[in-house]
């Protein structure tokens, strides 16, 4: 008899067998096998093969009408062999249809299912196999929807917790509440920095601490390694991207690097596992301790284990400082890994910001600005002499904190300001901003810190022009022009005198600036200002009246443009 295989888990939530039995429209009845609430179905499959083993993936509710059953099957070992092959293939349950071949379920089949511990369902004549399969997929869809709602709610609550005055403890408390377990943040030396939820009993806490050492970056202190040698099991991908075997290795030889651990799908006990990026879902059970990777091999970024009835999971935080998030729960539900991963990302941002040198410098610069220091004295803390200001507006919807942070990362700067409909980013002049998919950008000229306010206005005007011309990125013109021939003080005095009739009417001056810059286009100016084009016409007419000027005269337009650039 072949060795029992592990079910190949699909990317859909499993369906409890009890939920299928509770469907009154199916009228299914379990007549043999254990009534275990943890028994789940991953799919339904119909087969009339005498040996279904080669055609099963594991986790199925196998449906049969007994067409394959010979007349003398009850007196031999036919049903014993048949059921043993289903169990060996990882089948979750067997459904036997009473029509059209058999009026009752063969007693020998009932006995064989009892002997092998395989749930046996009686399918009444009025229930079709396709109806059973449809019910399985309906229950899967309901479970998936419930999982998505749970994950969405958790993401919102975790993000809100991260904005509280005590963000790290708040995120841990919220995580522990959503997972109904214990959450702990380990510092670079392996000691708990903050915890939330009920403390795990027995050896669970120590096992979680040892598991955290599996994912802690190289160079960070490793308290778990001081507790003695250990053995663990790592999941490796086989050549070609197919699932590989499990390899038990001594301490210091965990193969592969990882991305995340996948919750267990099978009740069978298995060794503790660190899951590499390309490995599929795996199942886990108790193991004594973690192991460190061999030189040249990256550490996994997450790992899972099971100690008694407690499910353990650890996540290395992306800040690279050696912080690790650990979670211990009494049960593992669909969506738990996603929720914990969201918390790990938030904690990575929080710990990285407060413990990195760059984060400390930015914090110091902010404090000095708030206390009245001029920008030019604060800029050296940020490590650059010249900067450009970028104004960005998303094409599809209003920006949020996540998209704003992603834009800042793409532009190479963490100095991001999220406004109602525009994101502002302060970028070192050495990193020339490039067009970003889904965004419209306006970029200022490179300026010294004392010119940041002027650069902010330049970027705003460049963004307005970019939106009006439907251009992904517009840069403020930095080449020498006519204004370079006139001393700045004289140019500003001339601008104030010429534009005096518009004083106190900033909307008129801004409309005139955009209208001139867009060559008198009513429609483009309306787009740039987010107003109706009739509003643009009215404002330009008002400007012409107040200035007592013919705005169709190119000389007048040139003089006004010169003044507006210095006003």
LOLUMTOR-60070 format. One record per residue (C-alpha): residue in one letter; x, y, z. Coordinates in Angstrom, 2 decimals, decimal comma. Layout:
<pakols>
 rest    east   north      up
    a       X       Y       Z
...
</pakols>
This chain:
<pakols>
 rest    east   north      up
    x    0,00    0,00    0,00
    x    1,40    3,44   -0,89
    x    2,23    5,92    1,81
    x   -0,51    8,44    2,69
    x    0,03   11,71    0,85
    x   -0,57   15,29    1,95
    x   -3,48   17,02    0,17
    x   -2,54   19,60   -2,45
    x   -4,22   22,66   -0,99
    x   -6,13   24,96   -3,42
    x   -6,12   28,74   -2,96
    x   -9,69   28,66   -1,60
    x  -10,92   28,22    1,99
    x  -11,87   24,64    2,92
    x  -15,44   23,69    3,72
    x  -16,18   21,93    7,03
    x  -17,84   18,60    6,40
    x  -20,34   19,50    9,12
    x  -21,46   22,54    7,07
    x  -22,16   20,32    4,09
    x  -24,13   17,89    6,25
    x  -26,16   20,80    7,63
    x  -27,51   21,68    4,16
    x  -31,15   20,55    4,31
    x  -31,52   20,75    0,53
    x  -28,89   18,01    0,14
    x  -30,20   15,70    2,88
    x  -26,81   14,02    3,23
    x  -26,38   11,61    6,14
    x  -23,13   10,37    7,67
    x  -23,39    6,64    8,34
    x  -19,78    5,70    9,10
    x  -16,44    7,16   10,08
    x  -15,49    9,70   12,75
    x  -17,64   12,78   13,34
    x  -14,72   15,17   13,68
    x  -15,61   18,90   13,51
    x  -12,15   19,60   12,06
    x  -12,76   17,47    8,95
    x  -12,75   19,75    5,92
    x  -13,45   19,38    2,20
    x  -11,31   21,12   -0,40
    x  -13,30   20,01   -3,44
    x  -15,84   17,46   -4,67
    x  -14,97   14,84   -7,29
    x  -17,03   12,11   -8,96
    x  -15,38    8,86  -10,00
    x  -16,56    5,35  -10,81
    x  -13,03    3,95  -11,03
    x  -12,34    0,82   -9,03
    x   -9,00    2,39   -8,02
    x   -9,41    6,19   -7,77
    x   -5,96    6,73   -6,21
    x   -4,17    7,99   -9,39
    x   -6,88   10,58  -10,01
    x   -7,11   12,16   -6,55
    x   -5,14   15,17   -5,29
    x   -6,20   14,84   -1,66
    x   -8,85   16,59    0,39
    x  -11,74   15,52   -1,86
    x  -15,25   14,45   -1,11
    x  -15,26   11,51   -3,51
    x  -18,71   10,78   -4,92
    x  -19,64    7,41   -6,41
    x  -22,84    5,55   -7,34
    x  -21,09    2,17   -7,01
    x  -21,08    1,40  -10,73
    x  -17,61   -0,10  -10,31
    x  -18,66   -2,49   -7,52
    x  -18,73   -6,16   -8,66
    x  -21,60   -8,42   -7,58
    x  -19,43  -10,48   -5,23
    x  -17,75   -7,49   -3,63
    x  -19,38   -8,04   -0,25
    x  -17,72  -11,40    0,33
    x  -14,14  -10,42   -0,50
    x  -11,65   -7,63    0,21
    x  -12,89   -5,31   -2,55
    x  -14,26   -2,57   -0,29
    x  -11,32   -2,86    2,12
    x   -8,90   -2,29   -0,74
    x  -11,08    0,46   -2,26
    x  -11,33    2,50    0,94
    x   -7,67    2,04    1,80
    x   -6,71    3,51   -1,58
    x   -8,93    6,56   -1,01
    x   -7,38    7,12    2,41
    x   -3,88    6,68    0,98
    x   -4,65    9,32   -1,67
    x   -5,66   11,80    1,05
    x   -9,41   11,69    0,41
    x  -11,39   13,53    3,05
    x  -14,74   11,71    2,77
    x  -16,73    9,34    0,56
    x  -20,27    9,97   -0,67
    x  -22,27    6,94   -1,89
    x  -25,31    7,54   -4,08
    x  -28,33    5,30   -3,58
    x  -29,46    5,55   -7,18
    x  -29,50    4,23   -9,81
    x  -27,38    1,15   -9,07
    x  -27,76    0,46   -5,34
    x  -30,78    0,79   -3,07
    x  -28,68    0,77    0,11
    x  -25,08    1,39    1,01
    x  -23,22   -1,95    1,09
    x  -22,55   -3,08    4,64
    x  -19,00   -4,09    3,73
    x  -18,34   -0,51    2,59
    x  -19,67    0,84    5,87
    x  -17,38   -1,53    7,79
    x  -14,35   -0,60    5,69
    x  -14,92    3,14    6,24
    x  -15,26    2,56    9,99
    x  -12,05    0,55    9,98
    x  -10,02    3,18    8,09
    x  -11,63    6,22    9,75
    x  -13,04    7,63    6,51
    x  -16,33    9,57    6,82
    x  -19,01    7,89    4,68
    x  -22,02    9,91    3,51
    x  -25,26    8,51    2,18
    x  -26,48   10,54   -0,80
    x  -30,27   10,20   -1,27
    x  -31,73    9,54   -4,75
    x  -33,14   13,07   -5,13
    x  -29,70   14,67   -4,58
    x  -27,48   14,84   -7,66
    x  -23,71   14,73   -7,47
    x  -23,53   18,02   -9,37
    x  -25,78   19,52   -6,69
    x  -23,35   18,37   -4,01
    x  -20,41   19,87   -5,93
    x  -22,29   23,14   -6,37
    x  -23,01   23,27   -2,65
    x  -19,30   22,78   -1,90
    x  -18,34   25,71   -4,12
    x  -21,10   27,89   -2,67
    x  -19,81   27,24    0,83
    x  -16,28   27,99   -0,37
    x  -17,41   31,31   -1,83
    x  -19,15   32,22    1,42
    x  -16,04   31,33    3,41
    x  -13,85   33,35    1,07
    x  -16,11   36,39    1,38
    x  -16,09   36,10    5,17
    x  -12,30   35,84    5,12
    x  -11,95   38,94    2,95
    x  -14,26   40,93    5,21
    x  -12,33   39,83    8,28
    x   -8,99   40,74    6,72
    x  -10,27   44,13    5,53
    x  -11,61   45,01    8,96
    x   -8,34   43,93   10,58
    x   -6,28   46,03    8,13
    x   -8,33   49,13    8,92
    x   -8,11   48,59   12,67
    x   -4,36   47,91   12,56
    x   -3,75   51,05   10,49
    x   -5,79   53,09   12,98
    x   -3,80   51,59   15,86
    x   -0,53   52,56   14,15
    x   -1,61   56,22   14,21
    x   -2,17   56,29   17,98
    x    0,29   58,00   20,35
    x    1,55   54,54   21,44
    x    1,62   52,87   18,00
    x    3,65   49,72   18,71
    x    1,67   48,53   21,79
    x   -1,58   49,53   20,04
    x   -0,79   47,44   16,95
    x    0,14   44,45   19,10
    x   -3,06   44,75   21,15
    x   -5,19   44,96   18,04
    x   -3,38   42,03   16,44
    x   -3,80   39,85   19,53
    x   -7,50   40,72   19,61
    x   -8,08   39,84   15,95
    x   -6,21   36,55   16,21
    x   -7,51   35,72   19,71
    x   -3,98   34,97   20,79
    x   -0,69   36,36   22,05
    x    1,50   38,84   20,13
    x    5,05   39,85   21,02
    x    7,65   42,13   19,46
    x   11,20   40,87   19,97
    x   14,10   43,30   19,96
    x   17,38   42,75   18,10
    x   18,78   40,90   21,14
    x   15,84   38,49   21,25
    x   14,18   39,94   24,35
    x   10,50   40,99   24,24
    x   10,06   44,73   23,68
    x    6,25   44,75   23,95
    x    3,55   42,10   24,33
    x   -0,23   41,89   24,11
    x   -2,85   39,24   24,76
    x   -2,86   36,34   27,17
    x    0,57   34,92   27,92
    x    0,95   31,39   26,49
    x    1,27   28,60   29,02
    x    4,01   26,04   29,45
    x    6,85   25,89   26,96
    x    5,01   27,86   24,29
    x    6,68   31,17   25,14
    x   10,16   29,66   25,06
    x    9,38   27,86   21,79
    x    8,20   31,14   20,24
    x   11,42   32,85   21,34
    x   13,50   30,07   19,78
    x   11,48   30,21   16,58
    x   12,11   33,96   16,30
    x   15,84   33,22   16,00
    x   15,15   31,39   12,72
    x   14,19   34,64   10,97
    x   16,33   37,17   12,85
    x   18,81   38,83   10,45
    x   22,43   37,73   10,51
    x   24,49   39,79   12,91
    x   21,72   40,32   15,43
    x   22,25   38,70   18,84
    x   20,77   35,22   18,98
    x   19,67   34,17   22,46
    x   18,00   31,00   21,16
    x   21,27   29,75   19,69
    x   22,79   29,82   23,18
    x   20,27   27,24   24,38
    x   21,98   24,41   22,55
    x   21,86   22,54   19,25
    x   18,53   21,96   17,61
    x   17,06   20,42   14,53
    x   14,35   21,80   12,33
    x   12,82   21,10    8,96
    x   12,77   23,53    6,05
    x   10,64   23,31    2,96
    x   12,60   23,58   -0,29
    x   11,38   23,98   -3,85
    x   12,27   21,18   -6,18
    x   13,78   21,93   -9,60
    x   11,30   23,51  -11,96
    x    9,32   25,18   -9,20
    x    7,50   22,03   -8,06
    x    7,17   21,17   -4,39
    x   10,27   19,65   -2,99
    x   10,76   17,26   -0,14
    x   11,37   18,10    3,50
    x   14,96   17,96    4,60
    x   15,94   17,68    8,25
    x   19,14   19,58    8,88
    x   21,26   20,30   11,96
    x   21,63   23,73   13,50
    x   23,25   26,20   11,14
    x   21,99   24,53    7,96
    x   18,46   25,71    7,22
    x   18,23   25,76    3,43
    x   16,58   28,45    1,36
    x   15,15   31,88    2,03
    x   11,52   32,62    2,61
    x    8,68   35,02    2,29
    x    5,79   33,79    4,39
    x    4,46   30,74    6,16
    x    1,17   29,17    5,18
    x   -1,35   27,86    7,72
    x   -1,71   24,12    8,13
    x   -4,38   22,36    6,07
    x   -3,90   18,84    7,28
    x   -4,43   17,49   10,80
    x   -1,34   15,32   10,55
    x    1,63   16,37   12,70
    x    4,68   17,61   10,88
    x    7,99   19,28   11,81
    x    8,43   23,03   12,28
    x    8,82   24,73    8,97
    x   10,30   27,85    7,43
    x    8,69   28,43    4,04
    x   10,78   29,72    1,11
    x    9,41   32,09   -1,48
    x    8,70   29,54   -4,18
    x    7,46   26,76   -1,91
    x    3,74   25,97   -1,78
    x    1,56   25,72    1,29
    x    2,80   23,38    3,99
    x    1,62   21,89    7,28
    x    3,45   22,20   10,55
    x    3,68   20,64   13,98
    x    5,93   20,62   17,01
    x    9,69   20,77   16,77
    x   12,19   21,36   19,54
    x   14,08   24,43   18,32
    x   15,08   26,52   15,32
    x   18,27   26,50   13,36
    x   20,46   29,19   11,85
    x   21,15   29,39    8,12
    x   24,45   28,33    6,69
    x   26,79   31,02    5,33
    x   25,71   32,30    1,94
    x   22,08   31,27    2,35
    x   19,46   33,92    3,17
    x   17,29   33,49    6,21
    x   13,56   32,94    5,78
    x   11,50   36,01    6,56
    x    8,81   34,01    8,37
    x    8,40   30,62   10,00
    x    5,69   28,60   11,76
    x    5,54   25,83   14,32
    x    3,02   23,99   16,47
    x    3,57   23,22   20,14
    x    0,77   21,16   21,63
    x   -2,45   22,96   20,74
    x   -0,70   26,30   20,14
    x    0,10   27,53   16,63
    x    3,22   29,71   16,45
    x    4,31   32,13   13,72
    x    7,16   34,63   13,50
    x    7,86   37,42   10,99
    x   11,14   39,30   10,50
    x   10,41   43,02   10,26
    x   11,60   44,76    7,13
    x   13,45   47,51    8,98
    x   16,52   45,26    9,02
    x   17,25   46,13   12,65
    x   16,65   42,60   13,96
    x   13,09   43,09   15,24
    x   10,79   40,07   14,98
    x    7,02   39,77   15,42
    x    5,84   36,59   17,13
    x    2,27   35,27   17,35
    x    0,83   32,34   19,31
    x   -2,80   31,29   18,78
    x   -4,96   28,40   19,94
    x   -6,36   27,93   16,43
    x   -5,38   28,89   12,92
    x   -8,04   30,37   10,68
    x   -8,11   31,51    7,08
    x   -6,72   35,03    6,83
    x   -4,58   34,84    9,99
    x   -1,34   34,96    8,01
    x   -2,51   37,97    6,01
    x   -3,54   39,86    9,14
    x   -0,24   39,11   10,86
    x    1,66   40,17    7,71
    x   -0,13   43,54    7,72
    x    0,87   44,04   11,34
    x    4,46   43,10   10,47
    x    4,55   45,75    7,72
    x    3,22   48,43   10,07
    x    5,66   47,47   12,80
    x    8,48   47,50   10,23
    x    7,64   51,11    9,42
    x    7,37   52,06   13,08
    x   10,57   50,38   14,26
    x   12,52   51,44   11,17
    x   11,53   55,07   11,58
    x   12,43   55,33   15,24
    x   15,59   53,24   15,28
    x   17,37   54,10   12,04
    x   19,85   56,97   11,80
    x   17,93   58,56    8,92
    x   14,69   58,42   10,89
    x   16,33   60,06   13,89
    x   17,77   62,82   11,68
    x   14,37   63,51   10,11
    x   12,77   63,62   13,54
    x   15,40   66,08   14,76
    x   14,90   68,26   11,67
    x   11,14   68,34   12,22
    x   11,53   69,36   15,86
    x   13,91   72,18   14,96
    x   11,56   73,50   12,28
    x    8,65   73,43   14,72
    x   10,76   75,36   17,21
    x   11,47   78,11   14,68
    x   14,76   77,13   13,05
    x   15,07   78,34    9,41
    x   15,14   75,61    6,73
    x   18,73   76,31    5,70
    x   19,99   75,45    9,19
    x   17,94   72,25    9,32
    x   18,74   70,93    5,84
    x   22,23   69,58    6,74
    x   20,53   67,03    8,98
    x   18,91   65,58    5,86
    x   22,26   65,22    4,10
    x   21,59   67,25    0,94
    x   22,30   70,81   -0,23
    x   19,75   71,15   -3,02
    x   16,27   69,70   -3,38
    x   13,35   69,56   -5,78
    x    9,72   69,66   -4,74
    x    7,34   67,24   -6,46
    x    3,57   67,72   -6,54
    x    1,75   64,55   -7,59
    x   -1,87   63,73   -8,20
    x   -3,18   60,20   -8,85
    x   -5,16   59,65  -12,03
    x   -7,81   57,27  -10,63
    x   -8,78   58,28   -7,10
    x   -7,80   60,44   -4,17
    x   -4,45   59,51   -2,64
    x   -4,17   57,67    0,67
    x   -1,31   57,04    3,08
    x   -0,29   53,75    1,46
    x   -0,15   55,09   -2,10
    x    1,61   58,26   -0,91
    x    4,30   56,21    0,84
    x    4,71   54,03   -2,23
    x    5,17   57,14   -4,39
    x    7,80   58,49   -1,99
    x    9,65   55,18   -2,15
    x    9,52   55,22   -5,96
    x   10,92   58,77   -6,03
    x   13,60   57,86   -3,49
    x   12,50   60,03   -0,58
    x   10,65   59,38    2,70
    x    9,74   63,09    3,02
    x    6,11   62,85    1,93
    x    3,16   65,14    2,68
    x   -0,31   63,72    1,98
    x   -2,86   66,40    1,12
    x   -6,53   66,11    0,21
    x   -5,91   65,51   -3,48
    x   -2,19   66,18   -3,95
    x    0,90   64,47   -2,55
    x    4,02   66,59   -2,02
    x    7,46   64,97   -1,91
    x   10,76   66,65   -1,08
    x   13,38   64,86   -3,21
    x   17,17   65,30   -3,19
    x   18,26   67,13   -6,34
    x   20,57   64,25   -7,29
    x   17,56   61,96   -7,83
    x   15,78   63,28  -10,90
    x   12,09   62,32  -10,61
    x   10,78   60,20  -13,46
    x    7,17   59,67  -14,63
    x    5,24   57,29  -12,37
    x    2,49   55,03  -13,64
    x   -0,92   56,24  -12,47
    x    0,36   59,67  -11,37
    x    0,64   63,16  -12,86
    x    3,72   64,97  -11,58
    x    4,91   68,57  -11,39
    x    8,57   69,07  -10,50
    x   10,25   72,27   -9,34
    x   13,73   73,47  -10,14
    x   16,54   72,37   -7,83
    x   16,83   74,92   -5,04
    x   18,60   75,52   -1,76
    x   16,54   75,05    1,42
    x   15,83   78,77    1,80
    x   14,00   78,61   -1,57
    x   11,73   75,69   -0,61
    x    8,54   77,85   -0,52
    x    9,26   79,15   -4,04
    x    9,96   75,61   -5,24
    x    6,65   74,49   -3,75
    x    4,85   77,10   -5,84
    x    6,83   76,04   -8,93
    x    5,83   72,41   -8,47
    x    2,17   73,38   -8,02
    x    2,21   75,35  -11,28
    x    4,03   72,52  -13,07
    x    1,41   70,03  -11,88
    x   -1,41   72,27  -13,08
    x    0,25   72,49  -16,50
    x    0,82   68,73  -16,60
    x   -2,85   68,05  -15,87
    x   -4,02   70,59  -18,40
    x   -1,79   69,18  -21,17
    x   -2,32   65,56  -20,07
    x    1,42   65,09  -19,67
    x    2,71   62,56  -17,09
    x    5,45   64,90  -15,83
    x    6,24   68,59  -16,29
    x    9,38   70,20  -14,91
    x    9,64   73,87  -14,01
    x   11,85   75,63  -16,57
    x   15,31   76,22  -15,08
    x   17,14   77,63  -18,12
    x   18,24   81,33  -18,13
    x   15,60   83,78  -19,38
    x   14,77   87,43  -19,73
    x   14,30   87,83  -16,00
    x   17,99   87,04  -15,48
    x   18,82   90,33  -17,23
    x   16,87   92,36  -14,67
    x   17,91   92,62  -11,01
    x   15,49   90,67   -8,83
    x   14,57   93,69   -6,68
    x   13,70   95,76   -9,76
    x   11,72   92,90  -11,30
    x    9,70   92,38   -8,12
    x    8,99   96,13   -7,80
    x    7,80   96,26  -11,41
    x    5,59   93,20  -10,85
    x    3,98   94,70   -7,75
    x    3,19   97,92   -9,57
    x    1,80   96,24  -12,69
    x   -0,30   93,70  -10,77
    x   -1,49   96,10   -8,06
    x   -5,09   96,08   -9,38
    x   -5,20   92,33   -8,68
    x   -3,94   92,67   -5,10
    x   -6,15   90,80   -2,67
    x   -7,61   88,69   -5,48
    x   -5,30   85,63   -5,60
    x   -7,81   83,61   -7,63
    x   -7,61   86,17  -10,43
    x   -3,80   86,23  -10,46
    x   -3,62   82,42  -10,46
    x   -6,19   82,15  -13,24
    x   -4,30   84,72  -15,33
    x   -1,00   82,91  -14,73
    x   -2,42   79,56  -15,88
    x   -4,30   81,09  -18,82
    x   -1,16   82,79  -20,12
    x    0,97   79,71  -19,49
    x   -1,49   77,58  -21,47
    x   -1,55   79,99  -24,43
    x   -5,00   81,33  -23,70
    x   -6,76   77,94  -23,73
    x  -10,03   78,14  -21,81
    x  -10,50   74,39  -21,54
    x   -6,97   73,58  -20,39
    x   -7,02   76,39  -17,87
    x  -10,31   75,08  -16,50
    x   -8,78   71,60  -16,10
    x   -5,69   73,01  -14,40
    x   -7,77   75,01  -11,90
    x  -10,59   72,47  -11,44
    x  -13,21   75,05  -12,39
    x  -15,72   75,46  -15,23
    x  -14,42   77,15  -18,36
    x  -17,07   79,86  -18,03
    x  -15,51   80,70  -14,67
    x  -12,17   81,08  -16,44
    x  -13,73   83,42  -19,01
    x  -15,31   85,54  -16,30
    x  -12,06   85,81  -14,34
    x   -9,96   86,71  -17,39
    x  -12,51   89,35  -18,38
    x  -12,33   90,75  -14,84
    x   -8,50   90,80  -15,02
    x   -8,61   92,71  -18,32
    x  -10,97   95,26  -16,80
    x   -8,97   95,75  -13,59
    x   -5,64   95,96  -15,44
    x   -7,14   98,12  -18,21
    x   -5,19   96,01  -20,70
    x   -5,84   94,27  -24,01
    x   -5,05   90,64  -23,23
    x   -5,07   89,79  -26,94
    x   -1,94   91,93  -27,41
    x    1,17   89,66  -27,33
    x    3,30   92,46  -25,83
    x    0,81   92,84  -22,96
    x    0,76   89,11  -22,42
    x    4,59   88,98  -22,33
    x    4,80   91,83  -19,82
    x    2,12   90,28  -17,59
    x    3,82   86,88  -17,77
    x    7,11   88,45  -16,71
    x    5,37   90,17  -13,79
    x    3,50   87,06  -12,68
    x    6,74   85,09  -12,55
    x    8,09   87,64  -10,07
    x    4,91   88,57   -8,25
</pakols>
